[in-house]
Every structure is written in C-alpha cells, then in structure tokens.
Amino acid sequence: MTSRNSIGLVEMGSIAAGFQVCDAMLKTADVELVLARTICSGKYMVLVRGDVAAVEAAVKAGSTVGHFSIIDTFLIPNVHEDIFPAISGITKVENLEALGIIESFSVASLIEGADAMAKTALVRLVEVRLAMALGGKAFASVTGSVAAVTAAVEAGANTIGRKGLLVNKVVIPQPRPELLTEMI
C-alpha cells in the first residue's frame, strides 16, 4: 500500500488551460483529484494527492501543458493532516485562543504557507480560504497560544515571502469571540 499523503497544485491564469492541465495531470499519474475549479479573477486551480512520485509527475505534466498560463505550482511531500479539513471548511473550533492570519496573492503559496504553519508549532488550522470572493487572493488562519501562533505565522509568512507573494500577516493575542462567527 502506497502512502497518498503528498499534494500538488497547479494554479493558472486561464480557465481553458485549467481543464487541459487537469486532464494531463490525471492521465499522467495515479493521483486523486482533490479540487479543480475556477477561482476569482479568472483563474483556475487543480489540486491532486497521491504518493510523492505520482504527484511530482502530475504537477510536472500540468506545468508543461499549461506552460504559458502558469501562475504558481507546488509539491508538498508530507502534507499536514489539518490541511484538508481547513480547505473544506469543516474544521470545528469552539473558541479562539490567539488568532494568526497569513494572506497571499496566490492559492499555491498560501497552501504551502498553511502547511508550514501547521508543522511549525502546536496550532490548529481554522480555515484555508482559496480565492473565492477574494479577488484571487487567499488566506489561512490558526489558533493556539500566542507564542505558538506567532511562530506559526512567521513560518507561513516566510514560506509565502520566498515567492514574493505575501500580502500580510497578523497575530491577535486575545481576539473577541465574535471573530469566530466571521470565520468559516
């Protein structure tokens, strides 16, 4: 049995190319389609999961087919388990401790940043929102102790910053409970 804990994403500036890229990715390797959809400002994203070699082959094939329209890509070999519920909006958080938020200009870099946050400190991913009603941007939020959230936000921001796509990062030490109703 192979491990399917790797994910890869191709983000494009063309919707038509998105369908072509998705098809190429699925035909190239034994990967599972997690998400393929249009996102704000006329972009398209394809997210797959599988073992490292399969995901790597799929992302490479998608990048080759969609070469002119590629905005960003990634391969995360051992994705943190909290990523999928946070993307799906099914994370249950009863109360907020400190709140940390990172914001990116691309979906791909944001997911990489969210994975870095979850792996850096003892925090809980609250939400990963991907470019819907956000003008093509994306953001992720975490909760935990102030120290853990601060460390996580720095790690996530640094990951996004390496690509030059960081919009902003914030840590709110004692958020009002009403903020939770604005999330997810």
WOSULMO-V121674 format. One record per backbone hydrogen bond with DSSP energy under -1.0 kcal/mol. CO is the residue of the C=O (numbers start at 1). NH is the residue of the N-H. E is the energy in kcal/mol with one decimal. If there is no record, write none. Layout:
co = (CO/CO)
nh = (NH/NH)
e = (E/E)
This chain:
co = (5/6/7/8/9/10/11/11/12/14/15/16/17/18/19/20/21/22/23/24/25/29/32/35/37/39/43/44/45/46/47/47/48/49/50/51/52/53/54/55/56/57/58/59/60/61/62/64/66/69/72/74/76/80/82/83/84/85/86/98/99/100/101/102/103/103/104/106/107/108/109/110/111/112/113/114/115/116/117/121/124/127/129/131/134/137/138/139/140/141/141/142/143/144/145/146/147/148/149/150/151/152/153/154/155/156/157/158/160/160/161/165/168/170/172/176/177/179/180)
nh = (79/50/76/48/74/46/71/72/44/18/19/20/21/22/23/24/25/26/27/28/29/31/49/47/45/43/39/12/37/10/34/35/8/32/6/55/56/57/58/59/60/61/62/63/64/65/66/67/69/13/11/9/7/83/86/87/88/90/128/144/172/142/170/140/167/168/138/110/111/112/113/114/115/116/117/118/119/120/121/123/143/141/139/40/137/131/104/129/102/126/127/100/124/98/149/150/151/152/153/154/155/156/157/158/159/160/161/162/163/165/164/105/103/101/99/179/180/182/183)
e = (-2.1/-2.1/-3.0/-2.7/-1.7/-2.1/-3.4/-1.5/-2.0/-1.2/-1.4/-1.5/-3.2/-2.5/-2.2/-2.2/-2.7/-2.2/-2.0/-1.6/-1.2/-1.9/-2.1/-3.5/-2.4/-1.7/-2.7/-3.2/-1.9/-2.1/-2.6/-1.9/-2.2/-3.1/-2.0/-2.6/-2.8/-2.3/-2.4/-2.8/-2.2/-2.5/-2.7/-2.5/-2.0/-2.5/-2.4/-1.0/-2.3/-2.8/-2.8/-1.8/-2.1/-1.8/-1.6/-2.4/-2.2/-2.3/-1.9/-1.2/-3.4/-2.3/-2.4/-2.2/-2.9/-1.1/-2.1/-1.4/-2.3/-2.0/-2.3/-2.9/-2.4/-2.1/-2.4/-2.4/-1.8/-1.3/-1.2/-1.9/-1.9/-2.4/-1.9/-1.8/-1.5/-1.0/-3.1/-3.0/-2.2/-2.9/-1.2/-2.5/-2.7/-2.5/-3.0/-2.6/-2.3/-2.6/-3.0/-2.2/-2.2/-2.7/-2.9/-2.5/-2.0/-2.2/-3.0/-1.7/-1.4/-1.6/-1.5/-2.4/-2.3/-2.4/-2.5/-1.8/-1.3/-1.1/-1.0)
